[in-house]
Amino acid sequence: MEKKNKLTGTVGSTVSEFKAFILKGNIIDMAVGVIIGGAFGKIVTSLVNDILMPALGAITGTISFSDLKWVIKEAELDAAGAVVTPETAILYGSFIQNIIDFLIIGVCIFAMVKVAAKVTATFTRAAAKEAEEKAPKGPTQEELLVEIRDLLKAKQTEEN
């Protein structure tokens, strides 16, 4: 009886599973989605940092939201002015920018998913309608009932 190497069998099955996974069309779609998502994230970040936040800063009188912070402990400087201990601060302005980033990306993704769902539903309805039109037409319910009635009458006539 031949013994199978457990390690080789595991590696072989893992490799074959990975090969099947890679050869599916979904992995390519996912890779394209990740690349486009990364580029889209950069666009949204630029929109927030370069357009929205400066405009919001002008309205609120703040120069830059990313500079907003709550200093917990001031930085300690030596006699020459060099930082000995850096300040401890909560950078809430940067956090606000990231929240706005997230909300814009969320709204855009929601809109894209809604559009994709609508397009998919349209194509699905069109395909279903086309399949229904191509399907052979069978007898109507009334025609079937008439046929059953006639068969019952014929059977009854034969018995008498």
N, C-alpha and C positions, 0 to 999 in steps of 0.2 A: 504494500500500500504506500502510495507516495504522499509525503507530508508537504503541506503548502506553507510557505513562509508567510507568517501573519503580516509582517511589515511590508513585504512586496505586494501582497494582496491588497492591503489598505492603500498603499501609494498608487497602485494600479487603478483601483476603483475611484480614488480621489481624482486622479488625472483624467480618467474617462468621464467622470461627472463634470469636471471643469471644462473639458473639451465640449461636452454637450451644452453646457451653459454658455460658453463663448460663441458657439455656432448658432445659437438662437438669435433671432433678429432683435430681441429686446435689449441685448447688451449694447448694441450699436446705438439704438435709440436713447438709451440711458446715457451713454458717453456724450452724445450730441447735446442732450439736455443739460448735462453738467457743464459742458463748455459754454453753452449759450447762457446758462444761469450765472456762471462766473462773470461773463462779460456784462450781463444785465445788472448784476450787483454793483459793478464798477460804475455803470451809468447812473444808477440810483444814488450811489454814494456821492458822485459828483454833483448830481442835482441837489441833494440835501446840503452838502458842504459848500458848494460854489454859488448856488442860486437861492435856495429857500432860507438857509440859516442867515446869510448876510441881510436878506430882506427882512426877516423876522428880527434880526439884531437892530436894524435901522428903525423898525417900528417900536421896539421896546427900549431903544436907547442903549443897548448893549453892543459893544464892538464885535465880539465874537463869542458865540455860545460855548465853543470848545474851551474858552478860558474861564468859564464860570466854575468856581470851586468853593468848597467850604473848608477852610484851613483849620485843622485840628491842632496842629503843632507847627509853629513857625520854624523855618530853617535856621540853623545855627551857623554863624559866620565867624571866621577867625579875624584877626586884626587886619589882614591883607584883603579881606572881603571874599575869601574863598569859602565855599560851602563845606562845613565840617560835618554837619548832619542835615540831610535834605528834609524839606518840609513834609509833613504828613497831611494829606488833604483828600477830600472826597470830590472827585471830578464829575459833578452832576451835569455840567454842560455837555460834556462828551456823551454821557448817558442819554440825555435828551435827544442829541443828534442820532444816536443809535436807535432809539425808540422810533423816531420819525422815519429813519431808514427802513426799519422793520415794517412799519405801517404802510409805507409806500409800496414796498415789495409785496406785502400781503395783499393789498388792493389790486395790484397789477396781476399777480398770480390768480387771484379770485376771478378777475375779468377774463383772463386767458382760459381758465378752466370752464367758465360759463360759455364762452364762445366755442371752445372745443366740444363741449357737451351738446350745444345747439347744432353745430355742424354734424356731429356724429348722429344725433337724433334725426336730422334731415335726411342724411344718407341712409340710415336704417329704415326710415319710413318709405323712402323711394325704393329701396331694394325689396321691402316687404310688399309694396304695391305692385312692383314689377313681377315678383314671384307669384302673387295672387292672380295677376292677369294671365300669366303663362300657365298656371295650373289648369288641368283639364276640368271642365265644368261637369259636375255630376248631376244626377236628377235632383229636383227640388223635393222638399218634404212632402208637398202635395202629390207629386208624381209617385213617390214611394208609397204613400198611403193608398193611392188609387190602385197601384200594382198589387199591394197586399190584399186589398178588398177583392180585386178580380181573382187572385189566386184562391182566396177563401171561398168565393162563389163557385169557382170551378171545382174545388175539392168537395164542396157540399153537393153539387150537381152529380158528381161521380158516385157519391155514397148513396144517393136516392135512386 
